[in-house]
Amino acid sequence: MIEFNNVSKKYDNGTAALKDINIKIEKGEFVFVVGSSGAGKSTFLKLMMREEVPSSGTITVDGTVLNTIKKRDIPKFRRKLGIVFQDFRLIPNMTVFDNVAFAMRVIGTKEKKIRRRVPFVLSLMGLNGKARNYPQELSGGEQQRVALARALANSADIIIADEPTGNVDPQMSYEIVDLLMRLNEAGTTVIMVTHEHSLVRCFDKRVIILDHGAVVSDGGSLSREAATAHINAVSEVTNDYVVPPEEDYSAYVSAIPSDFADEASSDEVSTSGGSN
């Protein structure tokens, strides 16, 4: 379970990124977090990953209180997380294969298992022929898929995805979310931050809307009416938000293999040695 209890985050420059947040995400949930630029989405994720600490309030993830966790225990905590960063964070002097394998090697996974698992997750992301390429040889969309493959490598308990569809076309966007859905069906908790309201509406999952550091909505799937109301309110300030066409994603059908959930849930990963 993930719980934010009266959490606020204020930076040294006076910016209040989050204001008295109360959120509880149960094990096995799939949650979309949406909001405009500056709403507090990135801060929310950084606090959850223990990249930052709250100014006040308590954060608990899978029984670990992040406010009081010791620095030496943070790498071990993060092994429970599969993280897809908005800026990819790929290692430029490593091939695609080794970027994905790196997540497994740092926790002591045997090479035999790595040689089996890495090609599998690369094939899921449509990167079969890219294993020997380096990140700089890939398009932005391909780099994002490598980042997602790396997050999937260890069959993490929790996947945190920060705008994972930001640099891919609509069909791949749908397929990435569908893949995350299949992981969720296998028991993985998934938290996905996105600004793509039309994509969110394709999936009947919980949606948390952040605005100016506050939770303005937390409940069922995002209706077009709710998205429009939120976007119109934000547009009064930013003038840069548009409700995407309803048909952007709904016509796409997933191409993700149906046996992925079985493969993901059956993998056994060694947890000895190394650190994140």
C-alpha positions as a LaTeX table, in Angstrom:
\begin{tabular}{lrrr}
\hline
Residue & $x$ (\AA) & $y$ (\AA) & $z$ (\AA) \\
\hline
Met1 & 0.00 & 0.00 & 0.00 \\
Ile2 & 1.08 & 3.59 & $-0.71$ \\
Glu3 & $-0.17$ & 6.28 & 1.65 \\
Phe4 & 0.35 & 10.04 & 1.70 \\
Asn5 & $-0.92$ & 11.41 & 5.01 \\
Asn6 & $-1.26$ & 15.23 & 5.17 \\
Val7 & 1.79 & 15.62 & 2.93 \\
Ser8 & 3.04 & 19.05 & 1.88 \\
Lys9 & 6.18 & 19.99 & $-0.01$ \\
Lys10 & 7.56 & 23.52 & $-0.02$ \\
Tyr11 & 10.85 & 24.38 & $-1.71$ \\
Asp12 & 13.45 & 26.85 & $-0.46$ \\
Asn13 & 12.31 & 29.45 & $-3.01$ \\
Gly14 & 8.87 & 29.47 & $-1.40$ \\
Thr15 & 7.09 & 27.38 & $-4.03$ \\
Ala16 & 4.44 & 25.12 & $-2.52$ \\
Ala17 & 4.53 & 22.09 & $-4.82$ \\
Leu18 & 2.07 & 19.99 & $-2.79$ \\
Lys19 & $-0.45$ & 21.13 & $-0.20$ \\
Asp20 & $-1.81$ & 18.79 & 2.46 \\
Ile21 & $-2.13$ & 15.72 & 0.21 \\
Asn22 & $-4.03$ & 12.68 & 1.46 \\
Ile23 & $-3.89$ & 9.71 & $-0.93$ \\
Lys24 & $-4.09$ & 5.98 & $-0.33$ \\
Ile25 & $-3.28$ & 3.51 & $-3.13$ \\
Glu26 & $-3.94$ & $-0.13$ & $-2.36$ \\
Lys27 & $-1.72$ & $-2.99$ & $-3.49$ \\
Gly28 & $-2.68$ & $-4.05$ & $-7.02$ \\
Glu29 & $-4.37$ & $-0.77$ & $-7.99$ \\
Phe30 & $-3.86$ & 1.06 & $-11.29$ \\
Val31 & $-3.97$ & 4.83 & $-10.85$ \\
Phe32 & $-3.65$ & 7.64 & $-13.37$ \\
Val33 & $-2.36$ & 10.96 & $-12.03$ \\
Val34 & $-3.25$ & 13.86 & $-14.32$ \\
Gly35 & $-2.80$ & 17.60 & $-14.20$ \\
Ser36 & $-1.29$ & 20.54 & $-16.03$ \\
Ser37 & 2.34 & 21.62 & $-15.91$ \\
Gly38 & 3.17 & 22.77 & $-12.38$ \\
Ala39 & 0.29 & 20.86 & $-10.81$ \\
Gly40 & 2.64 & 18.86 & $-8.58$ \\
Lys41 & 2.76 & 15.56 & $-10.46$ \\
Ser42 & 6.55 & 15.28 & $-10.64$ \\
Thr43 & 6.94 & 16.21 & $-6.97$ \\
Phe44 & 4.37 & 13.56 & $-6.07$ \\
Leu45 & 6.45 & 10.91 & $-7.86$ \\
Lys46 & 9.77 & 12.10 & $-6.45$ \\
Leu47 & 8.39 & 11.85 & $-2.93$ \\
Met48 & 7.10 & 8.35 & $-3.63$ \\
Met49 & 10.54 & 7.27 & $-4.89$ \\
Arg50 & 12.29 & 8.98 & $-1.96$ \\
Glu51 & 14.17 & 11.30 & $-4.29$ \\
Glu52 & 12.83 & 14.08 & $-2.10$ \\
Val53 & 11.37 & 14.30 & 1.41 \\
Pro54 & 8.15 & 16.07 & 2.41 \\
Ser55 & 8.15 & 19.34 & 4.31 \\
Ser56 & 5.39 & 17.91 & 6.49 \\
Gly57 & 3.22 & 14.82 & 6.67 \\
Thr58 & 4.05 & 11.12 & 6.36 \\
Ile59 & 4.63 & 8.87 & 3.33 \\
Thr60 & 4.48 & 5.10 & 3.65 \\
Val61 & 5.20 & 2.69 & 0.79 \\
Asp62 & 4.76 & $-1.04$ & 1.27 \\
Gly63 & 5.24 & $-0.71$ & 5.02 \\
Thr64 & 8.31 & 1.54 & 4.77 \\
Val65 & 8.01 & 5.04 & 6.26 \\
Leu66 & 9.97 & 7.16 & 3.78 \\
Asn67 & 10.35 & 10.10 & 6.16 \\
Thr68 & 12.59 & 8.09 & 8.48 \\
Ile69 & 14.22 & 5.55 & 6.14 \\
Lys70 & 18.01 & 5.44 & 6.49 \\
Lys71 & 20.09 & 6.44 & 3.48 \\
Arg72 & 21.73 & 3.03 & 3.29 \\
Asp73 & 18.30 & 1.40 & 3.01 \\
Ile74 & 17.02 & 3.57 & 0.14 \\
Pro75 & 18.59 & 1.44 & $-2.66$ \\
Lys76 & 16.99 & $-1.69$ & $-1.22$ \\
Phe77 & 13.62 & 0.09 & $-1.03$ \\
Arg78 & 13.88 & 1.21 & $-4.66$ \\
Arg79 & 14.37 & $-2.37$ & $-5.81$ \\
Lys80 & 10.64 & $-2.79$ & $-5.24$ \\
Leu81 & 10.01 & $-0.09$ & $-7.84$ \\
Gly82 & 10.09 & $-0.20$ & $-11.61$ \\
Ile83 & 10.57 & 3.41 & $-12.63$ \\
Val84 & 10.01 & 4.94 & $-16.06$ \\
Phe85 & 11.44 & 8.46 & $-16.10$ \\
Gln86 & 10.20 & 11.23 & $-18.35$ \\
Asp87 & 13.79 & 11.99 & $-19.37$ \\
Phe88 & 14.60 & 8.28 & $-19.94$ \\
Arg89 & 17.86 & 8.25 & $-17.89$ \\
Leu90 & 19.46 & 5.72 & $-20.19$ \\
Ile91 & 23.22 & 5.12 & $-19.91$ \\
Pro92 & 24.71 & 6.46 & $-23.18$ \\
Asn93 & 27.76 & 4.17 & $-23.33$ \\
Met94 & 25.68 & 1.00 & $-22.86$ \\
Thr95 & 23.75 & $-0.84$ & $-25.55$ \\
Val96 & 19.99 & $-1.24$ & $-25.34$ \\
Phe97 & 20.49 & $-4.79$ & $-24.05$ \\
Asp98 & 22.87 & $-3.67$ & $-21.32$ \\
Asn99 & 20.66 & $-0.73$ & $-20.31$ \\
Val100 & 17.83 & $-3.15$ & $-19.61$ \\
Ala101 & 20.13 & $-5.78$ & $-18.12$ \\
Phe102 & 21.68 & $-3.19$ & $-15.80$ \\
Ala103 & 18.53 & $-3.11$ & $-13.67$ \\
Met104 & 18.88 & $-6.86$ & $-13.16$ \\
Arg105 & 22.65 & $-6.97$ & $-12.66$ \\
Val106 & 22.66 & $-4.45$ & $-9.81$ \\
Ile107 & 20.49 & $-6.79$ & $-7.73$ \\
Gly108 & 22.58 & $-9.87$ & $-8.49$ \\
Thr109 & 20.44 & $-11.60$ & $-11.11$ \\
Lys110 & 22.23 & $-14.49$ & $-12.82$ \\
Glu111 & 23.37 & $-13.91$ & $-16.40$ \\
Lys112 & 21.42 & $-16.93$ & $-17.63$ \\
Lys113 & 18.19 & $-15.33$ & $-16.45$ \\
Ile114 & 19.22 & $-11.96$ & $-17.88$ \\
Arg115 & 19.85 & $-13.51$ & $-21.31$ \\
Arg116 & 16.33 & $-14.92$ & $-21.25$ \\
Arg117 & 14.45 & $-12.02$ & $-19.70$ \\
Val118 & 15.95 & $-9.05$ & $-21.57$ \\
Pro119 & 15.08 & $-10.27$ & $-25.10$ \\
Phe120 & 11.57 & $-11.03$ & $-23.85$ \\
Val121 & 10.87 & $-7.51$ & $-22.56$ \\
Leu122 & 12.54 & $-5.96$ & $-25.62$ \\
Ser123 & 10.26 & $-7.99$ & $-27.88$ \\
Leu124 & 7.22 & $-6.78$ & $-25.93$ \\
Met125 & 8.27 & $-3.22$ & $-26.65$ \\
Gly126 & 8.92 & $-3.86$ & $-30.35$ \\
Leu127 & 12.68 & $-3.49$ & $-29.96$ \\
Asn128 & 13.82 & $-6.93$ & $-31.11$ \\
Gly129 & 16.32 & $-5.55$ & $-33.59$ \\
Lys130 & 17.69 & $-2.79$ & $-31.36$ \\
Ala131 & 19.49 & $-4.79$ & $-28.65$ \\
Arg132 & 22.97 & $-3.85$ & $-29.92$ \\
Asn133 & 22.17 & $-0.20$ & $-30.59$ \\
Tyr134 & 23.15 & 2.65 & $-28.29$ \\
Pro135 & 20.59 & 5.17 & $-26.97$ \\
Gln136 & 21.82 & 7.98 & $-29.20$ \\
Glu137 & 21.08 & 5.81 & $-32.24$ \\
Leu138 & 17.39 & 5.57 & $-31.32$ \\
Ser139 & 14.44 & 7.87 & $-31.79$ \\
Gly140 & 12.82 & 9.50 & $-28.76$ \\
Gly141 & 9.99 & 6.99 & $-28.89$ \\
Glu142 & 12.41 & 4.08 & $-29.01$ \\
Gln143 & 14.36 & 5.45 & $-26.06$ \\
Gln144 & 11.12 & 5.69 & $-24.07$ \\
Arg145 & 10.35 & 2.06 & $-24.85$ \\
Val146 & 13.83 & 1.05 & $-23.66$ \\
Ala147 & 13.16 & 2.91 & $-20.41$ \\
Leu148 & 9.89 & 1.02 & $-20.02$ \\
Ala149 & 11.58 & $-2.30$ & $-20.80$ \\
Arg150 & 14.15 & $-1.59$ & $-18.08$ \\
Ala151 & 11.35 & $-0.91$ & $-15.59$ \\
Leu152 & 9.74 & $-4.23$ & $-16.50$ \\
Ala153 & 12.95 & $-6.25$ & $-16.26$ \\
Asn154 & 12.72 & $-7.15$ & $-12.57$ \\
Ser155 & 8.96 & $-7.74$ & $-12.30$ \\
Ala156 & 8.75 & $-4.98$ & $-9.69$ \\
Asp157 & 5.95 & $-4.82$ & $-7.12$ \\
Ile158 & 5.22 & $-1.20$ & $-8.04$ \\
Ile159 & 5.66 & 0.51 & $-11.41$ \\
Ile160 & 5.91 & 4.30 & $-11.42$ \\
Ala161 & 5.62 & 5.77 & $-14.91$ \\
Asp162 & 6.23 & 9.48 & $-15.50$ \\
Glu163 & 4.68 & 10.41 & $-18.87$ \\
Pro164 & 5.65 & 7.07 & $-20.48$ \\
Thr165 & 3.69 & 7.93 & $-23.65$ \\
Gly166 & 5.07 & 11.42 & $-24.06$ \\
Asn167 & 7.32 & 10.65 & $-27.04$ \\
Val168 & 5.44 & 7.95 & $-28.93$ \\
Asp169 & 2.61 & 7.93 & $-31.44$ \\
Pro170 & $-1.03$ & 7.27 & $-30.44$ \\
Gln171 & $-0.96$ & 3.57 & $-31.31$ \\
Met172 & 2.19 & 2.94 & $-29.27$ \\
Ser173 & 0.74 & 5.07 & $-26.45$ \\
Tyr174 & $-2.29$ & 2.81 & $-26.28$ \\
Glu175 & $-0.14$ & $-0.31$ & $-26.41$ \\
Ile176 & 2.16 & 0.93 & $-23.63$ \\
Val177 & $-0.80$ & 1.57 & $-21.33$ \\
Asp178 & $-2.34$ & $-1.76$ & $-22.30$ \\
Leu179 & 0.94 & $-3.44$ & $-21.36$ \\
Leu180 & 0.89 & $-1.69$ & $-18.00$ \\
Met181 & $-2.70$ & $-2.89$ & $-17.59$ \\
Arg182 & $-1.60$ & $-6.49$ & $-18.14$ \\
Leu183 & 1.10 & $-6.09$ & $-15.51$ \\
Asn184 & $-1.54$ & $-4.70$ & $-13.19$ \\
Glu185 & $-3.75$ & $-7.72$ & $-13.83$ \\
Ala186 & $-0.83$ & $-9.87$ & $-12.67$ \\
Gly187 & $-0.86$ & $-8.02$ & $-9.33$ \\
Thr188 & 1.57 & $-5.16$ & $-9.94$ \\
Thr189 & 0.62 & $-1.75$ & $-8.58$ \\
Val190 & 0.88 & 0.88 & $-11.33$ \\
Ile191 & 0.96 & 4.66 & $-10.93$ \\
Met192 & 1.07 & 6.52 & $-14.24$ \\
Val193 & 1.41 & 10.27 & $-14.60$ \\
Thr194 & 0.12 & 11.70 & $-17.86$ \\
His195 & $-1.41$ & 14.81 & $-19.38$ \\
Glu196 & $-3.18$ & 12.83 & $-22.13$ \\
His197 & $-6.80$ & 12.96 & $-21.00$ \\
Ser198 & $-8.09$ & 11.24 & $-24.13$ \\
Leu199 & $-5.83$ & 8.27 & $-23.44$ \\
Val200 & $-6.92$ & 8.06 & $-19.81$ \\
Arg201 & $-10.57$ & 7.97 & $-20.86$ \\
Cys202 & $-9.94$ & 4.76 & $-22.81$ \\
Phe203 & $-9.30$ & 2.87 & $-19.57$ \\
Asp204 & $-11.73$ & 2.43 & $-16.69$ \\
Lys205 & $-9.26$ & 3.11 & $-13.88$ \\
Arg206 & $-8.96$ & 5.42 & $-10.89$ \\
Val207 & $-7.91$ & 8.97 & $-11.76$ \\
Ile208 & $-6.34$ & 11.51 & $-9.41$ \\
Ile209 & $-6.35$ & 15.10 & $-10.68$ \\
Leu210 & $-3.78$ & 17.49 & $-9.23$ \\
Asp211 & $-4.01$ & 21.25 & $-9.66$ \\
His212 & $-1.66$ & 23.80 & $-8.09$ \\
Gly213 & $-0.40$ & 21.21 & $-5.62$ \\
Ala214 & $-3.81$ & 20.06 & $-4.40$ \\
Val215 & $-5.96$ & 17.02 & $-5.13$ \\
Val216 & $-9.05$ & 18.41 & $-6.86$ \\
Ser217 & $-10.51$ & 15.04 & $-7.80$ \\
Asp218 & $-9.88$ & 11.44 & $-6.79$ \\
Gly219 & $-12.23$ & 8.72 & $-7.89$ \\
Gly220 & $-13.47$ & 6.73 & $-10.84$ \\
Ser221 & $-12.51$ & 6.86 & $-14.49$ \\
Leu222 & $-12.15$ & 10.25 & $-16.16$ \\
Ser223 & $-15.23$ & 11.33 & $-18.07$ \\
Arg224 & $-14.95$ & 13.73 & $-20.96$ \\
Glu225 & $-17.05$ & 16.21 & $-19.00$ \\
Ala226 & $-14.67$ & 16.08 & $-16.02$ \\
Ala227 & $-11.63$ & 16.43 & $-18.26$ \\
Thr228 & $-13.19$ & 19.37 & $-20.10$ \\
Ala229 & $-14.13$ & 21.14 & $-16.86$ \\
His230 & $-10.62$ & 20.71 & $-15.47$ \\
Ile231 & $-8.91$ & 21.78 & $-18.69$ \\
Asn232 & $-11.15$ & 24.82 & $-19.09$ \\
Ala233 & $-10.30$ & 25.93 & $-15.56$ \\
Val234 & $-6.58$ & 25.51 & $-16.19$ \\
Ser235 & $-6.81$ & 27.23 & $-19.58$ \\
Glu236 & $-7.97$ & 30.42 & $-17.90$ \\
Val237 & $-4.42$ & 30.69 & $-16.58$ \\
Thr238 & $-2.27$ & 28.90 & $-19.16$ \\
Asn239 & $-4.24$ & 29.19 & $-22.42$ \\
Asp240 & $-2.35$ & 26.15 & $-23.71$ \\
Tyr241 & $-4.63$ & 23.21 & $-22.95$ \\
Val242 & $-6.93$ & 21.62 & $-25.50$ \\
Val243 & $-9.29$ & 18.71 & $-25.00$ \\
Pro244 & $-7.97$ & 16.03 & $-27.39$ \\
Pro245 & $-10.40$ & 14.48 & $-29.90$ \\
Glu246 & $-12.36$ & 11.56 & $-28.48$ \\
Glu247 & $-11.21$ & 9.24 & $-31.27$ \\
Asp248 & $-7.45$ & 9.70 & $-30.73$ \\
Tyr249 & $-6.91$ & 6.31 & $-29.10$ \\
Ser250 & $-10.20$ & 4.43 & $-29.00$ \\
Ala251 & $-9.71$ & 2.80 & $-32.40$ \\
Tyr252 & $-6.45$ & 1.13 & $-31.46$ \\
Val253 & $-6.38$ & $-2.53$ & $-30.49$ \\
Ser254 & $-3.60$ & $-3.89$ & $-28.28$ \\
Ala255 & $-0.89$ & $-5.98$ & $-29.86$ \\
Ile256 & 0.64 & $-7.03$ & $-26.53$ \\
Pro257 & 0.98 & $-10.82$ & $-26.16$ \\
Ser258 & $-1.65$ & $-12.26$ & $-23.83$ \\
Asp259 & 0.88 & $-14.42$ & $-21.99$ \\
Phe260 & 2.83 & $-11.45$ & $-20.64$ \\
Ala261 & 1.15 & $-11.50$ & $-17.24$ \\
Asp262 & 2.03 & $-15.17$ & $-16.75$ \\
Glu263 & 5.66 & $-14.57$ & $-17.72$ \\
Ala264 & 5.96 & $-11.51$ & $-15.49$ \\
Ser265 & 4.43 & $-13.14$ & $-12.45$ \\
Ser266 & 6.38 & $-16.39$ & $-12.77$ \\
Asp267 & 9.85 & $-14.84$ & $-13.03$ \\
Glu268 & 11.99 & $-15.37$ & $-9.95$ \\
Val269 & 14.69 & $-12.74$ & $-9.49$ \\
Ser270 & 17.63 & $-13.03$ & $-7.12$ \\
Thr271 & 17.85 & $-10.13$ & $-4.69$ \\
Ser272 & 21.40 & $-10.64$ & $-3.47$ \\
Gly273 & 24.20 & $-8.11$ & $-3.91$ \\
Gly274 & 24.43 & $-4.70$ & $-5.54$ \\
Ser275 & 22.40 & $-1.54$ & $-5.08$ \\
Asn276 & 20.37 & 0.81 & $-7.18$ \\
\hline
\end{tabular}
